[in-house]
Amino acid sequence: DAGVIQSPRHEVTEMGQEVTLRCKLISGHNSLFWYRQTMMRGLELLIYFNNNVPIDDSGMPEDRFSAKMPNASFSTLKIQPSEPRDSAVYFCASSEAGASRSSEAFFGQGTRLTVV
Amino acid sequence: LAKTTQPISMDSYEGQEVNITCSHNNIATNDYITWYQQFPSQGPRFIIQGYKTKVTNEVASLFIPADRKSSTLSLPRVSLSDTAVYYCLVGTNDYKLSFGAGTTVTVRA
């Protein structure tokens, strides 16, 4: 397996534009995480899906952010409209999460988003 | 959620052993201890996980005392390529795992 694949790797957009980040999970994994990383705030969990269902979206900053899992292997994170403060590296991760113990999460290479 | 405390940074030299201690005084009975490594411009990578005593793999060892209120990640004979941020996480369910500031380990020649 090629691992978790994110696209694009880099995105530069103007304030107010819509941005869509994409993530392909590792085959067979049933949990999906979106994280955001900045120097100031470190790694923050935005949203967690299990079996395509959003379980915890308490980390999503505001209504401008939305995430979907149209199928078991793919997810999108959309920001509309984008703002300069959204500039960060966005990571997607997947795992074979079980109910009783923590399992290894595999991270993608990230998407570096710059909103100007 | 169990809060973790680890040093902000550590310096070392090639060939030395690096030990990073993480405190987690309010760890719960079902919690596991997991360490991740993050290189610049990459996503975090799982290193090792344990529940008690000692766990060893090809990358590191994890020592957990009987009270489980702390754990120590041991990196044997580090090289320049081990320069990274190391995160200690404590929890049961993946989505409850929160990444703190981590420990920036700098290995010098």
Interface residues (C-beta under 8 A of the other chain):
Chain A: V4 S31 F33 Y35 G42 L43 L45 Y48 N50 I55 D56 F91 A93 S95 A97 A99 S100 R101 S102 S103 E104 A105 F106 F107 G108 Q109 G110
Chain B: N30 Y32 T34 S41 Q42 G43 P44 R45 F46 Q49 Y87 G91 T92 N93 D94 Y95 L97 S98 F99 G100 A101 G102
